[in-house]
Amino acid sequence: MTLDKEYKKTKKEIDMLRQSIQEIEFTGDNKKLLQLSGRYQCDRERVRKEILRGYADLFATIENLRGLSIRGVQNVDLLFQKNEDDFTGCAKSYQTLKPIMIKYRDVFDEIICLLENGFTDGAMQRWRTFFEYSVIIMFILQQGEAVAEAYSNRIFEDIIDDFKPRTNFAWAKTADCFKGKKQVGIKMLLKNINGIDTKLEELCLRSYTLTCQSIHGSPFGTSMSFNDFMSDDINDLHTKHADYYSGGVSTAVSQTILLSVKTYSMYFSKFPDGGLNVSNLLDSLAKEYAKEYVAAF
């Protein structure tokens, strides 16, 4: 479309919106405005349908991973309520992590929702939080009761300290590996978690750095995208198809699931599960996910 035609189209759409607003102001009738909003939703709905159709099996497998993870955590909750004595030596860790696991699930759902709707950069911004939650959960699981208690108690000190960023991980200094450290950060926590593959660690840290740039609005961050290329037109939904989002979906999905499986596996290995062997089921589903991921990308 030529620049002149594009301008005329934009002007026409603004005029239609103006007329609808004027009609509301004069008559109180918002029928035309509501009808117009439906037109604006058409491209968005098309993008969502194309993404869901293009990655149907992948998202279905992810939903099964999500379902098993949630039921596994719920199983641990019920077992704790039935008999706290079975959690001797890990009760404080369980109690500390219970609210975090709820938030963890919510952030996971937000990532998938954003991906399904084509907001892949937004999904990676939520992934940054998901990454931090993953690291905190695994660190507490490995470091034990004293660190778990320090995390729970820190909320009162944070309030007194006016939530200064430098205090965000002060609780972690309770761990032996951080004794004497003046300040602790999320990257330091990650490097002190056993069982994290070097490649996964490097991948996460690189993505974390890039996502931080995007969130903070740095010149680099606003000039990058996790998709295969940057959009150069603010009104370009009519040119976007599922393939446009492939790079972003691939990146966000792979890194979210890798962290999710690692975190939940460690969680289920820490606490009693009534002999259900949820960790083994999770491993089997993760293998199926890997097959679907390779097929999709």
C-alpha positions in Angstrom: 0.0 0.0 0.0 1.3 3.4 -1.0 2.0 6.1 1.7 -0.9 8.2 0.4 -3.4 5.3 0.5 -2.2 4.4 4.0 -2.7 7.9 5.2 -6.2 8.1 3.7 -7.1 4.8 5.4 -5.8 6.0 8.7 -7.7 9.3 8.4 -10.9 7.4 7.5 -10.7 5.2 10.6 -10.1 8.2 12.8 -13.1 10.0 11.3 -15.3 6.9 11.9 -14.2 6.8 15.5 -14.9 10.6 15.8 -18.4 10.1 14.4 -19.1 7.3 16.9 -18.0 9.5 19.8 -20.0 12.4 18.6 -23.1 10.2 18.4 -22.6 9.1 22.0 -22.3 12.7 23.1 -25.4 13.8 21.2 -27.7 10.8 21.6 -26.2 8.6 24.2 -26.3 5.7 21.7 -23.0 3.7 21.8 -24.1 1.1 19.2 -21.8 2.3 16.4 -18.9 2.6 18.8 -19.3 -1.0 20.0 -19.6 -2.2 16.4 -16.4 -0.3 15.5 -14.5 -2.0 18.3 -15.4 -5.3 16.8 -13.5 -4.4 13.7 -10.4 -3.6 15.7 -10.5 -7.0 17.3 -10.6 -8.9 14.0 -6.8 -9.0 13.4 -6.0 -9.8 17.0 -8.4 -12.8 16.9 -6.9 -13.9 13.6 -3.4 -13.8 15.0 -4.5 -15.8 18.1 -6.2 -18.4 16.0 -3.2 -18.8 13.7 -0.8 -19.2 16.6 -3.0 -21.8 18.3 -3.5 -23.7 15.1 0.2 -23.6 14.2 1.3 -24.8 17.6 -1.7 -26.8 18.7 0.1 -30.0 19.7 2.9 -28.0 21.5 0.4 -26.0 23.6 -1.6 -29.1 24.4 1.5 -30.8 25.7 2.4 -27.7 27.7 -1.1 -27.7 29.2 -0.6 -31.3 30.4 2.8 -30.3 31.9 1.0 -27.5 33.7 -1.8 -29.7 34.9 0.5 -32.3 36.3 2.6 -29.7 38.1 -0.4 -28.1 39.7 -1.8 -31.4 40.8 1.5 -32.4 42.1 1.8 -29.3 44.3 -1.8 -29.8 45.4 -1.0 -33.3 46.4 1.9 -32.1 48.6 -0.4 -29.5 50.2 -3.0 -32.2 51.1 -0.4 -34.5 52.5 1.0 -31.7 54.7 -2.5 -31.0 56.0 -3.1 -34.7 56.7 0.2 -35.3 58.6 2.7 -32.5 59.3 5.0 -35.1 61.0 5.8 -36.6 57.6 7.5 -33.2 56.8 9.9 -33.3 59.7 13.1 -31.5 58.5 11.4 -29.7 55.6 8.2 -28.2 57.1 9.5 -24.6 57.1 10.6 -25.0 53.5 7.2 -26.2 52.5 5.4 -23.4 54.4 7.7 -20.7 52.9 7.4 -22.0 49.4 3.6 -22.5 49.4 2.7 -18.9 48.5 5.6 -18.7 46.0 4.3 -21.8 44.2 0.9 -20.1 43.7 2.6 -17.0 42.2 4.8 -19.3 40.2 1.8 -20.9 38.6 0.2 -17.6 37.8 3.3 -16.2 36.1 3.5 -19.4 34.0 -0.1 -18.9 32.9 0.5 -15.3 32.0 3.5 -16.3 29.8 1.4 -18.8 27.9 -1.5 -16.4 27.5 0.8 -13.8 26.1 2.3 -16.2 23.7 -1.0 -17.5 22.5 -2.0 -13.9 21.6 1.2 -13.0 19.9 2.8 -10.9 22.6 6.1 -12.7 22.7 8.3 -9.8 23.9 5.8 -9.3 26.8 6.0 -13.1 27.5 9.7 -12.8 27.9 9.3 -9.8 30.3 7.1 -12.1 32.4 9.7 -14.8 31.9 12.2 -12.6 33.8 10.0 -12.9 36.9 9.5 -16.6 36.2 13.3 -17.0 36.1 13.8 -15.2 39.4 11.0 -17.2 41.1 12.6 -20.4 39.7 16.0 -19.5 41.1 14.6 -18.5 44.5 12.5 -21.7 44.8 15.4 -24.0 43.9 17.8 -22.1 46.1 15.5 -22.5 49.2 14.9 -26.1 48.4 18.6 -26.9 48.4 19.7 -24.6 51.3 17.2 -25.9 53.8 15.2 -24.7 56.8 17.3 -21.8 58.1 17.3 -20.1 54.7 13.6 -20.8 54.3 12.9 -19.2 57.6 15.1 -16.2 56.8 13.1 -15.7 53.6 9.8 -15.7 55.5 11.0 -13.4 58.2 12.6 -10.9 55.8 9.2 -9.3 54.9 9.1 -7.3 58.1 12.7 -6.0 57.6 11.9 -5.1 54.0 9.0 -3.0 55.1 11.1 -1.2 57.6 13.8 -0.7 55.0 11.3 0.8 52.5 11.7 -2.0 50.0 15.2 -0.9 48.8 16.3 -3.1 45.9 19.6 -3.8 47.5 17.8 -5.8 50.3 15.8 -8.1 47.9 18.1 -11.0 48.5 19.4 -10.2 52.0 17.7 -13.3 53.3 20.0 -15.5 51.2 23.0 -14.4 53.2 21.9 -16.9 55.8 23.2 -19.6 53.5 26.7 -20.9 54.2 27.8 -20.1 50.6 27.1 -16.4 51.2 28.5 -15.9 54.7 30.2 -12.6 54.9 28.9 -11.3 51.6 27.8 -7.7 51.7 25.3 -8.0 48.9 23.7 -10.9 47.0 22.0 -10.9 43.6 19.9 -13.4 41.6 22.8 -14.4 39.4 24.8 -15.4 42.5 21.9 -17.5 43.7 21.8 -19.3 40.4 25.5 -20.1 40.4 25.1 -21.7 43.8 22.3 -24.1 42.8 23.5 -27.7 42.3 22.3 -29.6 39.2 21.9 -26.7 36.8 23.4 -27.5 33.4 26.0 -25.1 32.3 24.3 -24.5 29.0 21.0 -23.8 30.7 22.7 -21.4 33.1 24.3 -19.5 30.2 21.1 -19.4 28.2 19.1 -18.1 31.1 21.6 -15.4 32.1 21.9 -14.2 28.5 18.1 -14.0 28.1 17.8 -12.4 31.6 20.2 -9.6 30.6 18.4 -9.0 27.3 15.0 -8.9 28.9 16.2 -6.5 31.6 17.3 -4.2 28.8 13.8 -4.4 27.3 12.0 -3.8 30.6 14.1 -0.8 31.6 13.7 0.8 28.2 17.3 1.1 27.3 18.2 2.2 23.7 19.1 -1.4 23.0 16.1 -2.9 24.7 13.6 -0.8 22.6 15.4 -1.7 19.4 15.3 -5.5 19.9 12.7 -8.2 19.7 12.6 -11.9 20.6 10.8 -12.5 17.3 12.8 -13.2 14.1 12.8 -9.5 13.3 11.5 -6.1 14.5 8.2 -4.6 13.3 8.7 -1.3 11.6 5.1 -0.3 11.5 2.8 0.4 14.4 -0.3 -0.5 12.4 1.0 -3.8 10.9 -1.4 -6.5 12.2 -2.6 -7.1 8.7 0.9 -8.2 7.8 1.5 -10.5 10.7 1.0 -14.2 10.6 1.9 -17.0 13.0 5.3 -17.3 11.3 6.1 -13.8 12.4 6.0 -14.8 16.0 7.9 -18.1 15.6 11.2 -16.9 17.1 9.5 -15.3 20.1 7.3 -18.3 20.7 10.2 -20.7 20.4 12.4 -18.7 22.8 9.8 -18.1 25.5 8.4 -21.6 25.4 11.7 -23.4 25.5 13.1 -21.3 28.4 9.9 -21.4 30.4 9.5 -25.1 30.2 13.1 -25.9 30.9 13.0 -23.8 34.1 9.5 -25.1 35.0 10.5 -28.8 34.7 13.7 -28.3 36.6 12.0 -26.4 39.4 9.0 -28.7 39.9 11.2 -31.8 39.7 13.3 -30.4 42.6 10.2 -29.5 44.5 8.6 -32.9 44.2 11.9 -34.6 45.1 12.1 -32.5 48.3 8.7 -33.3 49.8 6.6 -36.5 50.4 4.2 -37.3 47.6 2.4 -40.3 48.9 4.2 -42.7 46.5 2.7 -41.1 43.3 6.1 -40.6 41.8 5.1 -37.3 40.2 8.7 -36.5 39.3 8.8 -39.6 37.1 5.6 -38.6 35.4 7.0 -35.1 34.9 10.1 -36.4 33.2 8.0 -38.5 30.8 5.9 -35.5 29.9 9.0 -33.4 29.5 10.3 -35.9 26.9 7.0 -35.7 25.0 7.2 -31.9 25.1 10.7 -32.1 23.6 9.4 -34.1 20.7 6.6 -31.6 20.0 9.0 -28.7 20.3 11.3 -30.2 17.7 8.3 -30.9 15.4 7.1 -27.3 15.8 10.3 -25.5 15.2 
